[in-house]
Structures are given as C-alpha cells and as structure tokens.
Amino acid sequence: MAHSHAVSDAGPATIGGISLWETIMKAIVMAGLVLAGASLVAGASEASDQIEGVWLAKVALTNCATGEPLPFPGATFDAMAMFAEGGTFHDTNMHPSQERSAGFGIWKHVQEQVYRFAFRYFRLDSTGTLPTGYVIVRHRVVLAANGRSYRSKGTAEFFDASGIQILPNGCSESTATRFR
C-alpha cells in the first residue's frame, strides 16, 4: 500500500483573518513601543534635578566676619526646606517666634553639585498680626555626591515694611539631610 502525503497550498496560517506573520510583527512593534515609552519615563525621572525634594536642616546663625556660630539662645535651630520642580522653594523652621511667616522663594542649579536659593519671609509684630518688614535669605548650596545631604552658607537682608534695608546683613550656615 502506498502512502501519499499531500501538501496543502492553503497559504499561511491565520488568526481571525490576520496572518500569523502579521500578528507576530504587530506584537514585536507593540513591545518596542512599550519599552521605548518606559525608557522615556525613566529618562525623565533621571533628568529631574537631584536637589528636588524635602530636606531636614540644622541652621546656625553665624558671625559674618569669622563664620563662628553666634553664642545666644535660638541662634541654632531646625528647619525644613522644599526644593520643588521648576525652581520654587519653601522654607519653615522651628525658630521660636510668632513674629515670622513661612518663607517662599526660588532655587537654581548653578553647576554640577552647586545650587543657590533665595527666599523671603514677613516679619510681624509681637502679636503676630501686623507686618513690620521682611527678610530675604540667600544661600549657596553644595549637594553631596550621593544626593542625600547638603551644606549651605549665606546671608539674610533685613527690610522695614516700606522696603528700606534697616540692619546690616546677617549670616548663617546649614547642613541638611533628605527627608525620607
């Protein structure tokens, strides 16, 4: 008995009217698009600035001439700083006073691990209700290579309610760690 093997010329296999080859190619293209999208998202997060986030700081008011911490109560205090995306900055601290508002300002990446920030807060009378002036704080920040801490130094400029500078500049230093 002879066996015959018939070969079918029915064409390529299909799934739902689409050839298997087309289905495989579409799956490869979709996988490529998904991977490309994931890579763009990862690249965007890597491109975000290392300083962005919330920081816990220890601030010391210093003698501008010598850099030594000032020797009076309240000259060293805890603070929190937030470097937000797009260059906005927010500051608040535990310096005991109802005579100071929260601080709002800006930050800028200068180069490599170096940044600058400036913020302004209102000074209020002893009741905490009437503005008596404002202070502008400006600091240069050096971010640690691992991005988990920074050191900063800078000045404070004191103004009365009409915008006239009323005292010589004050100075301060801070060390900070990233809030996690």
C-alpha positions as a printed NumPy array, in Angstrom:
array([[  0.   ,   0.   ,   0.   ],
       [  1.432,   3.288,  -0.935],
       [  1.052,   6.233,   1.285],
       [  0.675,   9.584,  -0.24 ],
       [  1.466,  12.787,   1.517],
       [ -0.498,  15.694,   0.327],
       [  0.888,  19.161,   0.755],
       [ -1.671,  21.894,   1.152],
       [ -1.357,  25.164,  -0.693],
       [ -3.875,  26.823,   1.572],
       [ -1.416,  29.718,   2.353],
       [ -0.018,  30.957,   5.687],
       [ -1.773,  30.202,   8.959],
       [ -4.235,  32.853,  10.08 ],
       [ -5.757,  34.014,  13.337],
       [ -9.014,  35.846,  12.967],
       [ -8.287,  36.56 ,   9.315],
       [ -4.826,  38.06 ,  10.067],
       [ -1.779,  36.063,   9.106],
       [  0.343,  34.634,  11.891],
       [  3.306,  36.604,  10.489],
       [  1.364,  39.909,  10.78 ],
       [  0.303,  39.053,  14.344],
       [  3.913,  38.36 ,  15.385],
       [  5.163,  41.582,  13.748],
       [  2.448,  43.652,  15.451],
       [  3.36 ,  42.11 ,  18.822],
       [  7.052,  42.962,  18.274],
       [  6.197,  46.553,  17.312],
       [  3.913,  46.948,  20.378],
       [  6.607,  45.552,  22.691],
       [  9.09 ,  48.017,  21.189],
       [  6.711,  50.934,  21.764],
       [  6.116,  49.879,  25.38 ],
       [  9.87 ,  49.622,  26.017],
       [ 10.51 ,  52.981,  24.34 ],
       [  7.802,  54.615,  26.485],
       [  9.262,  53.084,  29.661],
       [ 12.69 ,  54.342,  28.695],
       [ 11.335,  57.88 ,  28.155],
       [  9.674,  57.836,  31.582],
       [ 12.885,  56.556,  33.205],
       [ 14.894,  59.213,  31.354],
       [ 12.529,  61.93 ,  32.578],
       [ 12.922,  60.87 ,  36.192],
       [ 16.708,  60.711,  35.813],
       [ 16.653,  64.19 ,  34.284],
       [ 14.845,  65.652,  37.287],
       [ 17.121,  67.693,  39.474],
       [ 18.905,  65.937,  42.339],
       [ 18.089,  68.697,  44.835],
       [ 14.325,  68.4  ,  44.366],
       [ 12.541,  67.186,  47.47 ],
       [ 12.123,  67.916,  51.172],
       [ 15.148,  68.446,  53.419],
       [ 15.635,  68.499,  57.2  ],
       [ 18.139,  71.22 ,  58.05 ],
       [ 20.125,  72.371,  61.064],
       [ 20.692,  76.119,  60.798],
       [ 23.268,  78.151,  62.706],
       [ 23.299,  81.946,  62.659],
       [ 26.929,  82.989,  62.312],
       [ 29.234,  85.965,  62.707],
       [ 29.661,  87.223,  59.123],
       [ 33.313,  88.211,  59.722],
       [ 34.51 ,  84.996,  61.389],
       [ 31.951,  82.352,  60.406],
       [ 31.646,  81.299,  64.052],
       [ 28.163,  80.406,  65.372],
       [ 26.518,  83.191,  67.381],
       [ 26.529,  82.464,  71.145],
       [ 22.923,  83.155,  72.132],
       [ 19.794,  81.012,  72.583],
       [ 17.86 ,  80.486,  69.356],
       [ 20.923,  81.035,  67.154],
       [ 20.808,  77.342,  66.177],
       [ 17.526,  75.771,  65.1  ],
       [ 15.865,  73.091,  62.968],
       [ 14.267,  73.939,  59.636],
       [ 12.642,  72.255,  56.659],
       [ 13.266,  73.223,  53.057],
       [ 11.427,  72.092,  49.96 ],
       [ 13.066,  72.403,  46.552],
       [ 10.145,  71.925,  44.161],
       [ 10.213,  71.048,  40.48 ],
       [ 10.564,  74.127,  38.302],
       [ 12.637,  76.149,  40.772],
       [ 10.235,  77.112,  43.572],
       [ 11.404,  76.93 ,  47.173],
       [  9.584,  76.777,  50.516],
       [ 11.084,  77.187,  53.997],
       [  9.753,  76.812,  57.503],
       [ 11.593,  76.399,  60.78 ],
       [ 11.388,  75.814,  64.493],
       [ 12.954,  79.162,  65.389],
       [ 10.594,  80.055,  68.249],
       [  8.665,  83.067,  67.03 ],
       [  5.157,  84.046,  66.036],
       [  6.845,  87.072,  64.515],
       [  7.845,  85.283,  61.304],
       [  5.853,  83.862,  58.403],
       [  6.803,  80.844,  56.298],
       [  9.342,  81.602,  53.576],
       [  8.77 ,  81.319,  49.854],
       [ 11.31 ,  81.731,  47.084],
       [ 13.29 ,  80.24 ,  44.252],
       [ 16.244,  77.928,  43.641],
       [ 18.617,  77.473,  40.723],
       [ 21.128,  74.816,  39.654],
       [ 24.472,  76.59 ,  39.145],
       [ 26.779,  73.732,  38.095],
       [ 27.416,  70.094,  38.997],
       [ 26.549,  69.777,  42.733],
       [ 26.203,  73.553,  43.351],
       [ 22.849,  75.334,  43.747],
       [ 21.576,  78.673,  45.009],
       [ 18.327,  79.516,  46.733],
       [ 16.692,  82.714,  47.923],
       [ 13.505,  83.103,  49.914],
       [ 11.548,  85.861,  51.595],
       [  9.504,  85.839,  54.762],
       [  7.494,  88.506,  56.549],
       [  8.407,  89.884,  59.952],
       [  5.39 ,  90.527,  62.169],
       [  4.794,  92.487,  65.374],
       [  4.769,  90.736,  68.758],
       [  1.071,  89.871,  68.333],
       [  1.828,  88.103,  65.047],
       [ -0.741,  90.155,  63.136],
       [  0.866,  93.346,  61.778],
       [  3.711,  93.269,  59.244],
       [  6.838,  95.149,  60.33 ],
       [  9.04 ,  94.252,  57.378],
       [ 10.583,  91.292,  55.645],
       [ 13.803,  89.312,  55.361],
       [ 15.448,  87.867,  52.251],
       [ 17.719,  84.872,  52.828],
       [ 20.209,  83.864,  50.099],
       [ 22.36 ,  80.712,  50.247],
       [ 24.86 ,  78.796,  48.144],
       [ 24.298,  75.025,  48.458],
       [ 26.746,  72.193,  47.805],
       [ 24.969,  68.865,  47.401],
       [ 26.838,  65.714,  48.468],
       [ 27.817,  63.366,  45.632],
       [ 25.32 ,  60.749,  46.862],
       [ 22.471,  63.333,  46.845],
       [ 21.479,  62.583,  50.444],
       [ 22.824,  65.697,  52.199],
       [ 23.962,  69.251,  51.583],
       [ 25.819,  72.137,  53.209],
       [ 24.947,  75.777,  52.636],
       [ 26.136,  79.258,  53.591],
       [ 24.571,  82.623,  53.014],
       [ 23.159,  85.908,  54.168],
       [ 19.951,  87.485,  55.436],
       [ 18.942,  91.012,  54.4  ],
       [ 16.537,  92.874,  56.744],
       [ 13.99 ,  95.421,  55.445],
       [ 11.284,  97.53 ,  57.058],
       [  7.692,  97.497,  55.779],
       [  8.5  , 100.207,  53.207],
       [ 11.41 ,  98.204,  51.731],
       [ 14.317, 100.136,  53.254],
       [ 17.212,  97.981,  54.492],
       [ 17.349,  98.502,  58.256],
       [ 20.163,  96.317,  59.584],
       [ 23.468,  95.024,  58.29 ],
       [ 23.273,  91.611,  56.668],
       [ 23.219,  88.581,  58.919],
       [ 24.891,  85.276,  58.036],
       [ 24.046,  81.623,  58.515],
       [ 25.149,  78.11 ,  57.643],
       [ 23.165,  74.908,  57.393],
       [ 23.58 ,  71.192,  56.987],
       [ 20.673,  69.132,  55.72 ],
       [ 19.632,  65.574,  55.03 ],
       [ 16.957,  64.42 ,  52.651],
       [ 13.6  ,  63.642,  54.286],
       [ 12.582,  60.051,  53.521]])
